[in-house]
Amino acid sequence: MTFLEPVHIGEVLTLRASVNDVGTTSMECGVRVEALDPLTGLVRHVNTAYLVFVAVDDEGRPRPVPPLAVASEVERRRQREARLRRERRIVHREAIRAARSQEGFVGA
C-alpha cells in the first residue's frame, strides 16, 4: 500500500478497483483512492494498493479461478506489472525463509 498524500476530514473518498491478473488460484486487484475536496472540487490521488486474494473451496483449500481476459493496452500493462510484483513477492518470501532458517527460526 502506498500513501501518497493525507486525506483531510470532510473530503469524499472514491475507490476504484480492477483485477490486474489472475494465477491458478489467486488474483491481484489494484485499488486507486482519490480524495475530493467538496469546497474546491479538487480531486487528488492519495493512495494506491495492490491486494492479492486466493480462491478457496468449502474446506478452505485453494481452488482454480478462470483466466483473465485482457482486451486493452492498459489491461495488458496492468497484467505485466502484476506479474512482476508476483515474481518479486516470491523472491522476497524465499529470502525471508532462507534468513529464518539460518537463524534457527521455527514458524511461518
WODA-V319394 format. One record per pair of residues at least 12 apart in sequence whose C-alpha atoms are under 8 Angstrom apart, sorted by the first residue. I is the first residue (numbers start at 1). J is the second residue. D is the distance in Angstrom with one decimal. If there is no record, write none. Layout:
i:I j:J d:D
i:I j:J d:D
This chain:
i:1 j:47 d:7.3
i:1 j:48 d:5.9
i:1 j:49 d:4.3
i:1 j:50 d:6.5
i:2 j:47 d:5.7
i:2 j:48 d:5.3
i:2 j:49 d:6.2
i:3 j:46 d:6.2
i:3 j:47 d:4.7
i:3 j:48 d:6.8
i:4 j:45 d:7.3
i:4 j:46 d:4.9
i:4 j:47 d:5.5
i:4 j:48 d:7.9
i:5 j:45 d:7.6
i:5 j:46 d:4.8
i:5 j:47 d:7.1
i:6 j:46 d:6.6
i:7 j:35 d:6.6
i:7 j:46 d:7.0
i:10 j:37 d:7.4
i:10 j:38 d:7.7
i:11 j:35 d:5.9
i:11 j:36 d:5.4
i:11 j:37 d:4.9
i:11 j:38 d:6.5
i:12 j:35 d:5.6
i:12 j:36 d:5.0
i:12 j:37 d:6.7
i:12 j:38 d:7.2
i:13 j:33 d:6.7
i:13 j:34 d:5.6
i:13 j:35 d:4.6
i:13 j:36 d:6.3
i:14 j:33 d:5.7
i:14 j:34 d:5.2
i:14 j:35 d:6.5
i:14 j:36 d:7.9
i:15 j:31 d:6.5
i:15 j:32 d:5.7
i:15 j:33 d:4.6
i:15 j:34 d:6.6
i:16 j:31 d:5.6
i:16 j:32 d:5.3
i:16 j:33 d:6.6
i:17 j:29 d:6.5
i:17 j:30 d:5.5
i:17 j:31 d:4.3
i:17 j:32 d:6.4
i:18 j:30 d:5.4
i:18 j:31 d:6.7
i:20 j:75 d:7.0
i:20 j:78 d:5.4
i:20 j:79 d:5.1
i:20 j:82 d:6.2
i:21 j:68 d:6.4
i:21 j:78 d:7.5
i:21 j:79 d:5.0
i:21 j:82 d:6.1
i:21 j:83 d:7.3
i:22 j:65 d:7.5
i:22 j:66 d:7.9
i:22 j:67 d:6.2
i:22 j:68 d:6.0
i:23 j:65 d:7.5
i:23 j:67 d:7.5
i:24 j:63 d:7.9
i:24 j:64 d:5.4
i:24 j:65 d:6.1
i:24 j:66 d:8.0
i:25 j:54 d:5.8
i:25 j:55 d:5.7
i:25 j:56 d:7.9
i:25 j:62 d:6.0
i:25 j:63 d:5.4
i:25 j:64 d:4.5
i:25 j:65 d:5.3
i:26 j:52 d:6.8
i:26 j:53 d:5.5
i:26 j:54 d:4.2
i:26 j:55 d:5.9
i:26 j:64 d:7.8
i:26 j:65 d:6.9
i:27 j:52 d:5.6
i:27 j:53 d:5.4
i:27 j:54 d:6.6
i:28 j:50 d:6.6
i:28 j:51 d:5.6
i:28 j:52 d:4.4
i:28 j:53 d:6.5
i:28 j:82 d:6.9
i:29 j:50 d:5.7
i:29 j:51 d:5.2
i:29 j:52 d:6.4
i:29 j:53 d:8.0
i:30 j:48 d:7.4
i:30 j:49 d:5.8
i:30 j:50 d:4.5
i:30 j:51 d:6.4
i:31 j:48 d:5.7
i:31 j:49 d:5.1
i:31 j:50 d:6.2
i:31 j:51 d:7.8
i:32 j:45 d:7.4
i:32 j:47 d:6.1
i:32 j:48 d:4.7
i:32 j:49 d:6.7
i:33 j:45 d:6.1
i:33 j:46 d:5.8
i:33 j:47 d:5.0
i:33 j:48 d:6.2
i:34 j:46 d:5.5
i:34 j:47 d:7.0
